[in-house]
Amino acid sequence: MQNEVLAKKLLYKLVYELPHQLVLLTTALSSNQITTAQTIAHKLHGTIGFCGFTDIKIIASNLEKNLLARDLTTALNNMEELRIQIQIVENLDLQQIFHSTN
């Protein structure tokens, strides 16, 4: 039971933080702070992987790789994909998800 409570708290925190992370990424890219954007993408990739959002994990991984390669055109495309996926997650009814797994 304690693990379930912790998992819920982490998931809610993640969903709450995703839009903020997107703003940080956008700000870093628009300021040409590629290293900062890479760091954010890397952390996002790891956190998302822990929570099981596979689509976002793949996009974050691609974003990180494209930033490392300095392929900013593709990285910006990744950012748009990420924005769309984050909107989808934001619209999830987390209460319904947790109740359906009990």
C-alpha positions as CSV (number, residue, x, y, z in Angstrom):
1,M,0.0,0.0,0.0
2,Q,2.8,2.4,0.9
3,N,4.4,1.8,-2.6
4,E,1.1,2.6,-4.3
5,V,0.8,5.9,-2.4
6,L,4.4,6.8,-3.3
7,A,3.8,5.9,-7.0
8,K,0.7,8.1,-7.0
9,K,2.5,11.0,-5.5
10,L,5.4,10.7,-8.0
11,L,3.0,10.4,-11.0
12,Y,1.0,13.5,-9.9
13,K,4.3,15.4,-9.3
14,L,5.5,14.4,-12.8
15,V,2.3,15.4,-14.5
16,Y,2.4,18.7,-12.7
17,E,6.0,19.4,-13.6
18,L,5.9,18.4,-17.3
19,P,4.6,21.7,-18.6
20,H,7.3,23.5,-16.6
21,Q,10.0,21.3,-18.0
22,L,8.7,22.1,-21.5
23,V,9.0,25.8,-20.8
24,L,12.5,25.4,-19.5
25,L,13.4,23.4,-22.7
26,T,11.9,26.0,-24.9
27,T,13.6,28.9,-23.1
28,A,17.0,27.1,-23.3
29,L,16.6,26.4,-27.0
30,S,15.4,29.9,-27.8
31,S,18.4,31.3,-25.9
32,N,20.7,28.9,-27.7
33,Q,21.7,27.2,-24.5
34,I,22.1,23.8,-26.0
35,T,23.9,22.2,-23.1
36,T,21.2,23.3,-20.7
37,A,18.5,21.9,-23.0
38,Q,20.4,18.6,-23.3
39,T,20.5,18.4,-19.5
40,I,16.8,19.0,-19.2
41,A,16.0,16.5,-21.9
42,H,18.2,13.9,-20.3
43,K,16.5,14.3,-16.9
44,L,13.1,14.3,-18.5
45,H,14.0,11.1,-20.4
46,G,15.0,9.4,-17.2
47,T,12.0,10.5,-15.1
48,I,9.5,9.7,-17.8
49,G,11.1,6.2,-18.2
50,F,10.5,5.6,-14.6
51,C,6.8,6.5,-14.8
52,G,6.1,4.5,-18.0
53,F,5.1,7.2,-20.5
54,T,6.8,5.4,-23.4
55,D,5.9,7.9,-26.1
56,I,7.3,10.8,-24.2
57,K,10.4,8.8,-23.2
58,I,11.2,8.1,-26.9
59,I,10.7,11.7,-27.9
60,A,12.8,13.0,-25.0
61,S,15.5,10.5,-25.9
62,N,15.4,11.6,-29.6
63,L,15.5,15.2,-28.4
64,E,18.6,14.6,-26.3
65,K,20.3,12.8,-29.2
66,N,19.5,15.5,-31.6
67,L,20.7,18.2,-29.2
68,L,24.0,16.3,-28.7
69,A,24.4,16.1,-32.5
70,R,23.5,19.9,-32.7
71,D,20.7,19.0,-35.1
72,L,18.5,21.9,-34.0
73,T,16.0,21.6,-36.8
74,T,15.1,18.0,-35.8
75,A,15.3,19.0,-32.1
76,L,12.7,21.7,-32.7
77,N,10.5,19.0,-34.3
78,N,11.0,16.8,-31.3
79,M,9.9,19.8,-29.1
80,E,6.7,20.0,-30.9
81,E,6.0,16.3,-30.6
82,L,6.9,16.6,-26.9
83,R,4.5,19.5,-26.4
84,I,1.6,17.4,-28.0
85,Q,2.4,14.4,-25.8
86,I,2.6,16.5,-22.7
87,Q,-0.8,18.0,-23.5
88,I,-2.2,14.4,-23.8
89,V,-0.8,13.5,-20.4
90,E,-2.1,16.7,-18.8
91,N,-5.6,15.7,-20.0
92,L,-5.5,12.2,-18.5
93,D,-7.9,11.5,-15.7
94,L,-5.3,10.1,-13.2
95,Q,-8.0,9.4,-10.6
96,Q,-9.8,7.1,-13.1
97,I,-6.5,5.4,-14.0
98,F,-5.7,4.6,-10.3
99,H,-9.2,3.4,-9.6
100,S,-9.3,1.1,-12.6
101,T,-6.1,-0.6,-11.4
102,N,-7.4,-1.4,-7.9
